[in-house]
Amino acid sequence: MPPRPPAPTVVFGSLNVDSTSYVAAFPAPGETILAHGFRVALGGKGSNQAVAAHVAGASVDLVARVGADASGEFALTTLAAFGVSTDAVMRVADAPTGVAQITVADSGENTVIVTGGANLALTPAVVDAERARLAGAALVLTQGELPVDTIERLAAVTAELGVRFVLNLAPPAPVAAAALRHCDPLVLNEHEARAVGIGTDAPMGATLDEWRAIAASAVGVVARSVVVTLGAAGAVAASADGSWTAPAPRVTAVDTTGAGDGFTGTLAAFLAEGRPLDDAVRIAVAAGALAVQARGTVDSYSPRAAVLAAAGLGEQAATS
């Protein structure tokens, strides 16, 4: 049996229902095109990352909000089918469930438009109401899709409680520097890193080693530790203990939607059970590489054993 974390991974996160159209190529402005496929699925960075962490072996508490509508019922049913607890997913009477309108081209690239809906009901007051849950967490994870004042309150409360706080600042948001400094790690892609002042002078196409040095320079300045994902190249990580590169395997991408969330949820799961940052990033890169080879978001996440095998690591490296 895989080791279980000593306490839950609490994902304080966004929950959407994804409406995805599959097209040969993205339309130009003003152009109308026909899709060759369509699907409706569970989405939102919070719920995606919660499912990814659960599939990776974490005990997960998802704190989220959905509307009192058919989409909200669909989301709750889908989460339950994955085995993710919905005890802290509440319904909001006066707001629709969040929605993401996604277009996926045959190249595997995607565009996403998110409407927050009930996600905006995750206010700082909810953070305070969930203080006991946060206090019992091995790790707290959130994303840039939530209101900025909620993210900042989470950073403050977890700092008071001495609980590890992981922020995936996607999309970029004007979170206060004091909140970012508590992140351990702050997880960003290249665009998001530049948005918070990390690697602003780095040339496009900078190597993994160049980004490793950039991430290392941000440790203790921007955040406690930093992870930067670099698409097909892989990822880099840095903390007070060192800095590392994690190259990605060469794969054929079918759909990149949700792969970053698969990476982040997997990263959080393995950090929560005691893996060092370098191992956790290596495993998360493997999870992301597996995810892009299948369509969809949560349906593309591979089970723990497959991810560990792809990373070339085993259960014995984990701490209980």
Sequence and secondary structure as in RCSB ss.txt:
>XXXX:A:sequence
MPPRPPAPTVVFGSLNVDSTSYVAAFPAPGETILAHGFRVALGGKGSNQAVAAHVAGASVDLVARVGADASGEFA
LTTLAAFGVSTDAVMRVADAPTGVAQITVADSGENTVIVTGGANLALTPAVVDAERARLAGAALVLTQGELPVDT
IERLAAVTAELGVRFVLNLAPPAPVAAAALRHCDPLVLNEHEARAVGIGTDAPMGATLDEWRAIAASAVGVVARS
VVVTLGAAGAVAASADGSWTAPAPRVTAVDTTGAGDGFTGTLAAFLAEGRPLDDAVRIAVAAGALAVQARGTVDS
YSPRAAVLAAAGLGEQAATS
>XXXX:A:secstr
     SS EEEE   EEEEEEEESS   TT     SEEEEEEE HHHHHHHHHHHTT  EEEEEEEESSHHHHHH
HHHHHHHT B TTEEEETTS  EEEEEEEETTS EEEEEE GGGGG  HHHHHHTHHHHHT SEEEEETTS HHH
HHHHHHHHHHHT  EEEE  S     HHHHTTEEEEEEEHHHHHHTTSSTTS TT  HHHHHHHHHHHBTTTBSS
EEEE GGGEEEEEETTEEEEEE      S  TTHHHHHHHHHHHHHHTT  HHHHHHHHHHHHHHHTTSSSSGGG
   HHHHHHHHT  GGGS  
